[in-house]
Amino acid sequence: MAEYVSIKRFAELADVSPQSIYKRLKKENNPLQPFVKRVEGKKPMISMEALSLYEDTEEPVIHIEEPEQQTS
């Protein structure tokens, strides 16, 4: 049986923002769509199986580095 996680958790595992996942899910013919389910009108959950599909995409991952704090 597939394990389902929140979009937020899935995004953390895929190293992208949750907005990126939602944006991709809105596209037609998205390969992630079959892995999404809603339970009783709650927020969507996505199967961990979809993570391998997401990692295979060429979508860039942007890392924002925090500036170092200076001490006086």
N, C-alpha and C positions, 0 to 999 in steps of 0.2 A: 504494500500500500504506500502511495506517495506521501511524503511529508510536505505540508503546506506551511508557509511562513508569511508574515506581513510583507507588503511592498517595501516598507522601510527596512526591514531586516534583509530582504533579498537585495536591495540596493547596496546595503553595507557590504554584503558578501561579494557583490559584483563590482564593488569599488566605484560606484556612480551615485548620483543623487536620486532620491525617490522621484523627483520631477522627471528625470530622464526615463525612468521606467514607465511612468504614467504616459509620457509623451509617445513612447514607442508603442504602448498598448492601444493608443488611439488610431494608429496607422492601420490602413487596410492591409490584409494579407500578412499580418505580423505573425511570425512563428511562435511568439510567446503566448498569444491569445489562448490557444488550447490548454495551456497550463494554469489558467486563472479560473478561480471559482469564487462565488459569493454565497455566503450562508445567511439565510434569513435577512437579506437586505443590508448586511453589515459590510464593512470595507472589504475590498477584494483581497484574496489570499493567492499566493502563487506557489506552484510546486517547486521544490528544490531541484527536480529533474531539469527544469528550464534553465538553471544556472549554466549548464554545459553549453546550451544553445547561445546564451547571451555572451559567454566568454569567447565564442567563436566569431563574433561580429567584429567588424573593423572600426566600431565607434570609439573615438579617442576618449581616454580617461584624463581628466584635468585634475592635477594635484595643486592645491594652493598652500604654500608654505607660510607659516606664521612668522612675522619678523621677530628677530631676537630682541629680547628686552635688555636695555642697557641699565647697568647699576651705577649709581653715582658714588 
